[in-house]
C-alpha cells in the first residue's frame, strides 16, 4: 500500500476494507518492499524457485484480514464523499497554475 506507518495502521485497513466493500489482507511481514527485492534477486541467481517462495503458506497463516463492516448504503455514501474530496483536491491544484 504505502510506507511502514500506513501498513501498521489498523484504522487505515478498516477504512480501505469498508470503502472497497472487500476484505483487505495485511501481510505478516510488513517490510514487503525489501522482502520483494530480496526474493527477486534470489530468483534471478537461482538461490530459490518460485515454488519455494510462494507455496509455503506460512505468511498467509500469520497475515491479518480486515473485513468490511459497513452496509451497502452507508458504504456508497462514504465512497461518494471520498470521491468528492479527491475531486476538490484536483480543483485546488488547477488554481495553482
N, C-alpha and C positions, 0 to 999 in steps of 0.2 A: 504494500500500500504506500508507505512513505517511511520517514525516519523512525528511529527506535522509539522515541517518545510517543508517537502516534500508535505504533504497534503495541505498546504496553498499556494504552488507554482502554479500559473496559468500556467507557462511555462511547467512544468512537465506534467500536464494534457493534454495540447495541444500536446506535443511530444508523449505521450502514445497513444492518440487517433489517431494521424497521423500514427504512426508505426503499430498499430493494424488494422487500417482501420475500426474501430468501435467506436461508442460513448462510452465515459467514464463518469461515474457519480461520482461526489464528494458529499458525504452526507452533509446535512445542519449542522449536529453536527460532527465536525472532531475529536472529542475526543471519537472515537468509541471503543478503547480498554477498557477504563474504563466503558463505557456505556454497552458494551457486557458483561463484568464481572458482572455488577450490574443486568442486565437482567437475566443472568444465575442463579445468586444467588436468585433473586426474584422468578424465575420459580421453582427452587429447593425446596423452602419452601412454595410455594403456594400463594405468595403475588399477583401475576397476572398470567394470562394464555397467551399462545402463541398468541391467537386471539387478546387480548388486546394490545400486543406489536406490532404485525405485520400488523394488519388490519387498523390502524389509517389513514395512507396515508399522515399525516401532514409532516413527514420527507421528503417524496418524493416530495411534493409540494415545499419545500424550498431547495431541492438539486440543484446543478448546473451540467448541462450536457455539456460536451465538445465534439464537433463533428469533425471528421477528415476533413481536408481541402486539402489534397494532392490528386492529381490524381494517378491512379494505377501505372503508370510507375515511377513516382517520389518516391512514397511510396516504391516500390520494391527496388529502388536504395538505399534509406536510410536504409531499413531493411538489405540489403546486407552489407552496410558499418558498421552498428551496429554489425552484426554477425562477421565480420572481426575483429572489435575492441575487442569483447569479446574473440574470439579465440586467439588473440595475448596476451591477459592478461593471458590465460592459459599457453601459451608458456613461458611467463616470470616466472610463478610460477614453471614450471619444471626446470628452470635454478637454482633456489634456493635449489634444492635437493642435 
